């Protein structure tokens, strides 16, 4: 193989690695976007609402048993 072919292979490998890294970065950002509160539409906000409802239900159950 001549140096031009080695350079082409090197560029291809670097391109594939950087594309993979950018894909991973995009996926992590989209997941983190769901885990941060944003005034009602994120998964974190929904989990917070469910937790508050469960706390209220637990208090009702405990007060009825006493």
Backbone bond lengths (Angstrom), bond angles and torsions (degrees), N, CA, C in turn:
res aa  C-N    CA-C-N  psi(-1)  N-CA   C-N-CA  omega(-1)  CA-C   N-CA-C  phi
1 X - - - 1.446 - - 1.530 109.24 -
2 X 1.271 114.18 141.02 1.463 117.87 179.56 1.540 109.86 -91.47
3 X 1.307 117.38 169.59 1.474 120.27 -176.58 1.534 114.15 -60.75
4 X 1.307 117.75 -30.98 1.462 119.80 178.57 1.527 111.87 -65.19
5 X 1.305 117.00 -38.53 1.466 120.37 178.27 1.524 110.90 -68.64
6 X 1.326 117.01 -39.70 1.468 120.61 177.02 1.536 110.39 -63.52
7 X 1.311 116.38 -39.58 1.464 120.01 178.42 1.527 110.79 -65.61
8 X 1.313 117.31 -40.13 1.463 121.30 179.22 1.525 110.51 -64.95
9 X 1.315 116.70 -41.36 1.471 120.24 177.74 1.530 110.14 -64.77
10 X 1.331 116.90 -41.72 1.463 120.44 178.24 1.512 112.23 -61.92
11 X 1.325 116.72 -43.47 1.467 120.81 178.63 1.525 110.35 -64.22
12 X 1.328 117.49 -40.28 1.464 120.87 179.10 1.529 111.13 -63.44
13 X 1.328 116.71 -42.56 1.461 120.53 179.66 1.526 111.00 -65.08
14 X 1.318 116.99 -44.88 1.468 120.81 178.75 1.522 110.41 -62.76
15 X 1.319 117.89 -39.21 1.457 121.67 178.64 1.524 111.44 -64.14
16 X 1.321 116.51 -44.00 1.465 119.98 178.84 1.526 111.61 -64.17
17 X 1.313 117.10 -42.82 1.468 120.58 -179.64 1.526 110.49 -65.37
18 X 1.308 117.56 -43.71 1.471 119.57 -179.75 1.530 111.08 -68.18
19 X 1.319 117.84 -35.72 1.462 120.01 176.56 1.522 110.70 -64.21
20 X 1.318 116.97 -41.81 1.461 121.54 177.79 1.525 110.66 -63.39
21 X 1.321 117.24 -42.53 1.469 121.17 179.52 1.525 110.81 -64.05
22 X 1.330 117.69 -41.18 1.462 120.48 178.05 1.521 111.94 -66.66
23 X 1.327 117.16 -35.85 1.456 120.92 176.79 1.521 110.46 -64.30
24 X 1.320 117.78 -45.03 1.462 121.78 178.18 1.526 110.06 -62.07
25 X 1.317 117.42 -42.58 1.466 121.11 179.65 1.518 110.83 -61.85
26 X 1.330 117.40 -42.92 1.459 121.63 178.72 1.527 110.92 -62.87
27 X 1.333 117.40 -42.34 1.459 120.66 -179.94 1.526 111.31 -65.02
28 X 1.325 117.30 -42.17 1.463 120.64 179.99 1.527 110.29 -64.96
29 X 1.319 117.03 -40.89 1.465 120.04 178.89 1.525 111.38 -63.40
30 X 1.317 117.74 -41.49 1.461 120.06 -179.43 1.523 111.35 -68.22
31 X 1.324 117.59 -35.17 1.469 120.52 176.92 1.519 109.92 -69.67
32 X 1.326 117.87 -43.75 1.459 120.80 -179.79 1.526 111.43 -64.85
33 X 1.317 117.29 -31.30 1.461 121.09 178.38 1.528 110.62 -62.48
34 X 1.340 117.09 -33.89 1.458 120.94 178.60 1.519 112.34 -75.87
35 X 1.310 118.00 -24.55 1.461 121.11 -175.80 1.522 113.78 -90.67
36 X 1.314 117.83 -6.36 1.456 121.43 177.96 1.528 109.70 -100.78
37 X 1.334 117.98 138.34 1.467 119.29 179.97 1.530 111.83 -66.95
38 X 1.342 115.64 141.15 1.466 119.74 178.85 1.529 111.63 -142.73
39 X 1.295 116.90 42.89 1.472 123.91 175.75 1.515 113.70 70.20
40 X 1.307 118.40 34.71 1.451 120.03 168.72 1.504 118.49 120.85
41 X 1.300 120.99 -21.90 1.456 120.88 -172.26 1.533 113.69 -99.30
42 X 1.321 118.48 -10.51 1.458 119.19 -176.61 1.524 110.89 -88.14
43 X 1.310 115.71 164.54 1.446 121.73 178.12 1.529 110.64 -62.71
44 X 1.320 116.64 -35.94 1.463 120.61 179.78 1.527 110.65 -62.56
45 X 1.328 117.52 -41.48 1.461 120.86 178.19 1.530 111.05 -64.81
46 X 1.302 117.25 -39.09 1.457 120.74 179.01 1.524 110.93 -66.26
47 X 1.314 117.02 -40.38 1.466 120.74 177.98 1.523 110.10 -64.65
48 X 1.312 117.71 -39.68 1.457 121.25 178.34 1.526 110.89 -62.71
49 X 1.333 117.42 -41.55 1.463 120.61 178.14 1.523 111.02 -64.55
50 X 1.325 117.14 -42.09 1.466 120.60 178.98 1.521 110.60 -63.63
51 X 1.322 117.18 -41.86 1.467 120.27 178.59 1.518 111.12 -61.39
52 X 1.314 117.89 -42.20 1.469 119.93 -179.41 1.531 110.61 -66.62
53 X 1.317 117.78 -37.42 1.468 120.73 177.24 1.529 110.73 -65.99
54 X 1.337 116.88 -41.31 1.455 120.02 178.50 1.521 111.33 -64.66
55 X 1.318 117.45 -39.96 1.458 120.25 177.25 1.533 110.10 -60.42
56 X 1.306 116.91 -41.27 1.460 120.96 178.54 1.530 110.25 -65.04
57 X 1.326 117.58 -43.50 1.465 120.71 178.51 1.526 111.33 -63.75
58 X 1.321 117.54 -40.70 1.469 120.89 177.19 1.522 111.26 -60.66
59 X 1.318 116.63 -42.59 1.462 119.11 179.45 1.526 111.19 -65.33
60 X 1.316 118.76 -36.77 1.465 121.88 176.20 1.516 110.79 -64.49
61 X 1.316 117.10 -45.00 1.466 121.96 -179.37 1.534 110.37 -62.74
62 X 1.305 117.18 -44.64 1.463 121.42 -178.87 1.530 110.20 -65.70
63 X 1.327 118.15 -40.69 1.454 120.62 -178.97 1.541 111.72 -69.37
64 X 1.314 118.50 -30.00 1.466 121.33 178.02 1.512 112.27 -74.79
65 X 1.329 118.44 -31.41 1.461 121.67 -179.16 1.509 111.64 -76.20
66 X 1.315 117.98 -23.11 1.462 120.44 -179.00 1.474 108.47 -84.27
